[in-house]
Amino acid sequence: MLVVGLSLETLAFSFADTESWVRSLLANAGGIWQYGLVFVLAAIPLLEILVVIPIGIAIGLDPVAVAIAAFAGNVLPIYGICLAYDRLQSWLEGDSTADTEPAGRRKRATQLWNRYGLPGLALLSPVVTGVHLAAVFALGLGARTRNTLLWMTASIGLWTVIITAGSVLGLAALEGAW
């Protein structure tokens, strides 16, 4: 039996390799292809906007274009996840069109989750779980699809602005210090 251990050193090495790979990939692409790669890489879980935006800005890409491409690339899979979840749920329920409301405590818990739980999960997801996994969690815990899309889109937009501004200001500070 093979036991695989995961240490902080392994994670750090893995992240360094990933960061190096993303940097190399973006730097070796030319012109508009760089922004297309930002879009695609932002859609990949674990890379997402948290990794792609700072690297894109660090290699000299236009921050606004990087932010737009990364936002679109990160938010598009959320819509796909929600659509797939709705279709899977309909299929599992046998395409029942009857409105089945949860009763009593479950209904109240769902209302509380939709009111307070989803915003917190959505706003923390880019740095805690990643938005893709958070969307699956939210839907699995009973969040409405529309609310999930709204909160995840808003969260990705907010984090895109924060990460882009932080990357631009950080790069400017580093350039000023050298």
Solvent accessible surface area in square Angstrom, and as a share of the most:
residue,aa,sasa,rsa
1,M,224,1.00
2,L,153,0.76
3,V,118,0.68
4,V,122,0.70
5,G,64,0.62
6,L,128,0.64
7,S,54,0.35
8,L,149,0.74
9,E,142,0.64
10,T,62,0.36
11,L,89,0.44
12,A,64,0.50
13,F,137,0.57
14,S,54,0.35
15,F,114,0.47
16,A,52,0.41
17,D,67,0.35
18,T,44,0.25
19,E,45,0.20
20,S,61,0.39
21,W,132,0.46
22,V,0,0.00
23,R,97,0.35
24,S,53,0.34
25,L,57,0.28
26,L,0,0.00
27,A,56,0.43
28,N,124,0.63
29,A,22,0.17
30,G,46,0.45
31,G,52,0.50
32,I,137,0.70
33,W,188,0.66
34,Q,27,0.12
35,Y,50,0.19
36,G,33,0.32
37,L,43,0.22
38,V,0,0.00
39,F,68,0.28
40,V,79,0.45
41,L,3,0.02
42,A,0,0.00
43,A,28,0.22
44,I,67,0.34
45,P,76,0.48
46,L,166,0.83
47,L,12,0.06
48,E,9,0.04
49,I,1,0.00
50,L,76,0.38
51,V,16,0.09
52,V,0,0.00
53,I,0,0.00
54,P,45,0.28
55,I,8,0.04
56,G,0,0.00
57,I,4,0.02
58,A,43,0.33
59,I,47,0.24
60,G,65,0.62
61,L,15,0.08
62,D,71,0.37
63,P,42,0.27
64,V,100,0.57
65,A,33,0.26
66,V,0,0.00
67,A,16,0.12
68,I,115,0.58
69,A,15,0.11
70,A,0,0.00
71,F,57,0.24
72,A,37,0.28
73,G,0,0.00
74,N,0,0.00
75,V,17,0.09
76,L,106,0.53
77,P,33,0.21
78,I,0,0.00
79,Y,95,0.36
80,G,39,0.37
81,I,39,0.20
82,C,1,0.01
83,L,100,0.50
84,A,61,0.47
85,Y,61,0.23
86,D,52,0.27
87,R,166,0.61
88,L,95,0.47
89,Q,78,0.35
90,S,50,0.32
91,W,176,0.62
92,L,121,0.60
93,E,98,0.44
94,G,60,0.58
95,D,98,0.51
96,S,60,0.39
97,T,140,0.81
98,A,72,0.56
99,D,123,0.64
100,T,110,0.64
101,E,112,0.50
102,P,41,0.26
103,A,84,0.65
104,G,59,0.57
105,R,217,0.79
106,R,171,0.62
107,K,85,0.36
108,R,122,0.45
109,A,58,0.45
110,T,35,0.21
111,Q,70,0.31
112,L,69,0.34
113,W,50,0.17
114,N,12,0.06
115,R,145,0.53
116,Y,146,0.55
117,G,21,0.20
118,L,0,0.00
119,P,20,0.12
120,G,34,0.33
121,L,38,0.19
122,A,0,0.00
123,L,66,0.33
124,L,104,0.52
125,S,1,0.01
126,P,10,0.06
127,V,71,0.41
128,V,102,0.59
129,T,47,0.27
130,G,13,0.12
131,V,0,0.00
132,H,15,0.07
133,L,86,0.43
134,A,0,0.00
135,A,0,0.00
136,V,71,0.41
137,F,94,0.39
138,A,0,0.00
139,L,5,0.03
140,G,55,0.53
141,L,116,0.58
142,G,34,0.33
143,A,7,0.06
144,R,132,0.48
145,T,34,0.20
146,R,200,0.73
147,N,28,0.14
148,T,0,0.00
149,L,35,0.17
150,L,114,0.57
151,W,81,0.28
152,M,0,0.00
153,T,36,0.21
154,A,53,0.41
155,S,0,0.00
156,I,0,0.00
157,G,22,0.21
158,L,89,0.44
159,W,51,0.18
160,T,7,0.04
161,V,99,0.57
162,I,84,0.42
163,I,17,0.08
164,T,18,0.10
165,A,45,0.35
166,G,42,0.41
167,S,18,0.12
168,V,56,0.32
169,L,124,0.62
170,G,33,0.31
171,L,54,0.27
172,A,56,0.44
173,A,66,0.51
174,L,101,0.50
175,E,117,0.53
176,G,69,0.66
177,A,83,0.65
178,W,237,0.83
